[in-house]
Amino acid sequence: MASKPKTDKEKLKQISVRGIAQVEDVTTIKKSFNRHLHYTLVKDRNVATQRDYYIALAHTVRDHLVSRWIRTQQYYYENDPKRVYYLSLEYYIGRTLSNTMVNLGIQSQCDEALYQLGLNIEELEEMEDDAGLGNGGLGRLAACFLDSMATLGLAAYGYGLRYDYGIFSQKIKDGHQHEEPDDWLRYGNPWEKARPEYMIPINFYGNTKHKDGKVAWVNTQVVFAMPYDSPTPGYKNNTVNSMRLWSAKSPNSFNLTFFNDGDYVEAVLDRNHAENISRVLYPNDNVVEGKELRLKQEYFMVAATLQDVVRRFKSSKFGCRDPVRTDFSAFPDKVALQLNDTHPALAIPELLRVFVDVENLEWGKAWDLVVRTCAYTNHTLLPEALERWPVDLLHRLLPRHLEIIYEINSRHLIEVAKKYPEDPDRMRRMSIVEEEHGKKINMAFLSIVGAHVVNGVAEIHSNLLKSRVFKDFFEMMPEKFQNKTNGITPRRWLLLCNPGLTDVIAEVIGEDWTTDLSLLAELKKYANTTNFIQSVQRVKQENKMKLAQYLQKHHNITLNTASMFDIQVKRIHEYKRQLLNCLHMILLYNRIKRDPSASFVARTIMIGGKAAPGYYMAKQIIYLVNCIARVVNNDPIIGDKLKIVFLENYRVSLAEKVIPACDLSEQISLAGTEASGTGNMKFMLNGGLTIGTLDGANVEMRDEMGEENIFIFGMTVEEVEQRKHGYNPRDYYEKNSELKQAIDQIQGGFFCPNEPEAFKDIVNSLLYHDTYMLLADFESYVEAQERVSELFKDREAWAKKCIMNIASSGKFSSDRTITQYAREIWGVEPNTIKLPAPHETPQDK
């Protein structure tokens, strides 16, 4: 059906029909590239390496960015708009080069220039390391939001930490996950600019002194925060915003204890301790020393950011570093702080401290300013994921902030008592300071009290926050609660990663959908057009073949590209139920073995994702997947009918290859556990059909596309709640013979004969706990999978549903999400004004 695609070397990413390269632009890029290569890099060397070529290309592209970046910041200073500050401890950026070329509209020119120089742009793009400064969905969402904020012309800044080591690199050895450090900066980062002139002192430890109604935080240890700025361009609008990441630097003074003892070397080495704050992204936090370091990271980022925010608020004219604003009453009209989960929640007491202790504002006025400035996004329904910090740790590390939190809580509880005088237990339930199991500060409660808006990230998630997780707070302050369903940037997740599909869409509806994804709805009228159906099928097959070639080349894995690519990629966690997928793999294996001559729809099941290093059960799940794969893939009776692949070291750049090739997307978490999900949206936009529960954004996806275009299974949130009481997983095990056989095989060592006891903990969890009710949903899941196989036999009917998925994706653009944040939380209006290009004057526009 699908013609074999040209190889990448044959195509060399031929000039896109969407942007024919102008001869003068190509010539300019060639000159710039050669200049960077000659002067910046090779100098006395006669031969350039592939990395030299990549760096030269990155600097060439950066040249196009910098003048726009300067002009954008100049525009903000001259017009003094309300600024939005997005505070996140994670930004899962991935690669920057190709995304920047797409957003600047110079991809085709760069393609052509390098082609004329005899270079392959795709090979150079592969040289770039992912900036993996996030664990998964939360960090990737932040990166998508930065793209949309720039595209919508918002005066926005992303603030976070510049980790020396990002999310670990995952290696699979003998089926087990091993973690290796992600030294992503080892070759430098051509996209960042160090800004030592804005270095800021950050205080820790010490004690407080109260005198004449004033409080001083004294005897502190100081660490410096060095900012590194990276440009974040909007899509073809000449707006370039900033992402500012802080790196910890030791002060120049020595530790005098070591120095006076004559131990100069020890005094120097002690400086590293301060700089450890930004050394590594936390993949989990179940180590005590780790917890203190994590709290340090959170405060370090928040304190540095707020000093920067206040400085910028005071300086309103371009180029002026002197304070010009001394009245803070307009602060919420000029500043919006968005807290991405509770990690930056210390922004609330820190901003209050700055207003009261530094700027000498009265508490009541200062608190009003803080609440009107801050907003909080919640990202989880799992109780164990809500941050709680021990009071004794806060007392030692941030003594003044603990005093402030106590005062916030005291005033908050007075309001609770006023509103509910007959309900003393409500005060206990709503207290920011929890007394059970040791005194702790509930950071989510602090965030709710200190913000003017609290939002969930999908309709079902926001409703569950109101009805369950924060029920008491919603009853007391319902006006604070909103929903903002997550979204993804269509620039990275369609234009960049799936240029074939982008061209097919552009041919029938034009290009305006790139900044207004709702226009994809026009594709519905082509869902029965033979030529369009065949074009979509051809692109999907090409993408499958590209992924197969990549896995063959890099991992020596051979795939049957005629098979269904059934993919589940996300962090490995029990609630995401990769184990349910495993049980289905085993069921398919057993069915083929029982009757090898029967007709089966061939499947390649791929699972990818990282397990937190300290998460034992998640690592066991990875081992189980690899053990099942070893048995299935080496069984001659199975042949091409079933293949299991664990995608090692899943990351953004690998997602860009996997997602366009997907036929079936697995979104199978227990209803009521996934806040939203964004991977589900990426698969939908790229024409992958979804099998999923009514959880997170799956619910809204179904509403947008119609239930006939998605495979829904399993219990609803209400049914889960009903069945939890008295739930006995063994009942399901005993009643379903195929389920029983699969679990018995895991238990008996069938997939791991050398270690028959290897998976006893997984089996015990399933049979005696089954917290996430896999066994209850198993039969419904299998039935839905049978519907999937049946539809896949009719390739045209399958393709029509793919088109309906693509055409229904408009709601799930991060442009829509950010537009809602801007209007309904931040009080700013997105604009479509295209700033003048560097070679233009404002009059030219």
C-alpha positions, 0 to 999 in steps of 0.5 A: 500500500505505502511506497517505500520512502526515500532514505534520509540521505536521498531526501536530505530533508528536501526543501519544504513546500511550506517555505521555499528557501530564498537564494539570498537567505541560503547564501547568508546562512552559508557565509555565517556557517563558514565564518563560525566554523573557521573563526570560532571553532577550528582555528589551527585545525585543518579538519572539522568534526561533526560536533564542530559542524553542529556547533557552527550551525547552532551559532548560525541559528543563534545569530538569527535569535539574538537580535530578535531577543534583544528587540523583544526585551527592549519592547517589554521595557519600553511598553512595561506590560504586565509580566508573567513569571512561570516558576518550575523546578523542571523544564524537560526541553529536549533539543533546541536546534530544530525547534528554533529553526522551525519557530524562526521559519529558517529550517528550509534555508538551513537545509539547503545551505548545508546541502550545498556544503555537502552536509546532512542536517539530520546528522548534525541535529542528532549531535545535540544532547537533550536538555533533560531538566525534568522527570516527565509530564510536568517538566515537558508541560513547562517547556510547551508553555514557554513555547506558547507564551512566546507565540502568543506575544506574552511578556513571560519568563520561565524560571528554574534551575540549571542542573549540571546533571539532568534526568539520568541516562537509562541503560538496560543490562540483563533486563534491569535498569541501570542509571548513568549520570546525564552530563548534558553540559560536557560539550557546553551549551550553545543556547545559553548566556551566562549573566554574572552581572545579575548574580544574587546572594541567597541565605540559608540557616541562621536565626531570627532577631526580633526588635522594635517590631522588626525581624532580622534574619542573621548569622546565615550562610550565603550561596550565590545564584548565577543566572543563565539565560536561554532564548525561547522564540515564538512561532514566526512572530519575532518574539523571543522570551527568556528562560532564566535558570539559576546555578549555585556558586560558592561565595569567594570567601573561604570557610575560615575554620579550615583556612585557619587550620592551614588546610587550604585544599579542604577550604577550597573543596568545601566550596563544592558543598554550596554548589551541590544545590544545582548539581543534579535533578532529583529523580526521587526523594526518599533519602534524608540528606536528599530531602534537605538538598531538595528543600534547598533547591526549592528555596534557592530557585524561589529566592533568586527568582523573587529578587529578580522579579522585584528588581525588574518591577522597580526598574521600568525603563529600558536600560535603567538599573536604578530603582524607579518604583518604590510603591508596591501597590501596583505589584499585582498589576505588573507581576503574575507568579505561576507556581508549577505544582508545590515545588515553588510554594516557598515563593509565598512566604519568601515574597511576604518576607521581602515585602515585610522585612525588606520593603517594610510593608504592613503585614495585611497589605503585604499579604493582599499583594502576595495573594493577588500575585500568586497562582498555583497549579496542582498536578497530582491526585496521589496523596503520597505525591503531595509535599510535606516538609518536617518543621524541624528541617524548616526551622534549621534551614529557613527559620524566618520562613517557618515563623511566617508560615506559622503566622499565615496559618494562625490568621488562616485558622481564625478565618476558618473558625469564623466561618465554621464555628461549630466544626472544630475538626475542620480547623485540624483538617485545614491547618497548614501545619499538620500535627500527626506523625511529626509536625509537617508543613503541608505545601499544597495547603500553603499554596491554596491559602497564599494564591488567588487561583488554584487550578487542576489540569483536566476537567475530571482532575479539577473536579476531584480536587474540589470533591475529594483532595481539597474538599474543605478548601473548595467549600470555604473558598470556591471562587479560587478553584478553576480548571485549565486542561493541559495542552501541547505545542503543535510546533514541536509535536507536529511540525517538527516531529512529523513533517510528512503529516504536516505537509499532507495537512497543509496541502488541503487546509493551508498553514494557519492551523499552526497557531490556531489548532482548532482549524484542524477540524476542517480535516473532518470533511476529508475523512472519506476522501480516498486521496487524503486517506491514502496520504495519511496512511503513506505518512504513517507507514513512512514514520513506522519504517523510520522508527524501525530503521532507527531501532535497527541501527542503534539497538539492533532490533528488527521490527515488522513494520506491517504489524500494529505499533502498540505503544506505552511510553511514560514514567514507570509507575504502578498507577500507570499500570504498565503491568496491565499491558504485561498481562495482555502481552502474556495473554496474546503469547498464550493464545498464539501458542495454543493455536499457531495456525489461527489468524492473528493481527500482528503486534509490536508492543513497545514500552518505554520509560524510566523508573525512579532509582529508589522505586523498587516495584517500578524497576521490577516492572521494567525487568518483567517487560524485558523477561517477557520480551526475551521469551516471546521474541525468541520463540520460533512459533511466535515469529512476526505475530508478536514482538515486545520491545522495551525502549531504552532511555526514553526521552524527548528526542526519542519521543519525537521518533516514536510518537509519529509511528504509533498506531495504538496509544496506551493510556490505561491508568486507573480512573481517578489517578492520572491528573491529565496526561499530555502524551495522550494528546501527542499521539492523538495529534499524530494520528495514533488511536487511543485505548484508555480509561476515563481518566485525566484528559482521556475524558475530554479527548473522547468528548472531542472526537466521539466515543466511536473514535477511541477505545474506552474500557474499565471502571469509572471514577465512581465505580472505582470508589464503590468497588474499593470497599471489600475489593478482593483481587483473588476473586478475579484471578480465580474466575478468569482462566487466562488471567490466572494462567498469566499470573501463574506463569509470572509466579512460576518463573516461566519468563525468568527460569534462572530466577523463579522467585524474581517476581514474587513481589509483583505477584503478591502485590497483584493477588493480595493488594492490587492497589490500582485494581488491574485485575478488576479492569483486566477483562474489560481491557482484553475486550477493548484490545479485541476491538482494536485488533478487529478494526486494524484488519480494515485499514481504511476504517482505521485510517478514517478514525486516525483522521478524526483523531487529528481533526479533533485535536484542536482543544489540546494545543498549549496555545489554548491552555495559555490563552485561558491562563492569561485571560482568567488567571494572569489578567493579560491579553494574548496578542498576534502583533508581529514584532519588527524583524531585526532588519526592519524598523517599527515604521516598516511594519 
